[in-house]
Amino acid sequence: MAKQKSSSLQVRAYADHHVITQPNPLRSVLRRVAEKDLDDPVARAEKALAGLSGEFKNWMETETGRLAAAHAAILKDGFTKASREELFRAAHDIKGDAATFGFPSAAATAESLCRIIEHAPDLAKVPSNLIAHHINAIQAIVHERTKLDTASTASELSRRLRGVADEYLAHANRDRPDHLEAILSPSIAPAD
């Protein structure tokens, strides 16, 4: 059964306009909290994230293992609909998680791999080393992240792989102008 709406609208008339104030039914359920008892959900989330940060590398290694397994299945049996989808999902998950977990260069490289899978007219014709280089780069970025000099190297590697992938896709789609616009658009993955 629906609650009846309160009809206590307040209307104030002025010379050139009216102001209508509706009743606020939430006022009856609002509870005031003392200043000392205020909860900061952002601080709680950051604290929880900091507590989990030790697991980030393990999670990323699991994701890169999944990516490598999908690639191994493709090398063994060729591209099938299922193997293509698994390779894309693994790369897409890395793209989405990597920056959050502290691996922004892996996110950029995974995005480049996703673009190849999405925009190549025939994945069987994509140079196998182009896909392998992306996967190897993601694994190296995740594995070697703890070394101080690797951040700039990983960033440069991601940038160059994206350039090679874009060049290949532009050439492979030269007869498909609708795809060229998407291929030549800027990256949406977080930058370093």
Secondary structure, 3 states (H helix, E strand, C coil): CCCCCCCCCEEEECCCCEEEECCCHHHHCCCCCCHHHCCCHHHHHHHHHHHHHHHHHHHHHHHHHHHHHHHHHHHHHCCCHHHHHHHHHHHHHHHHHHCCCCCHHHHHHHHHHHHHHHHCCCHHHCCHHHHHHHHHHHHHHHHCCCCCCHHHHHHHHHHHHHHHHHHHHHHHCCCCHHHHHHHCCCCCCCCC
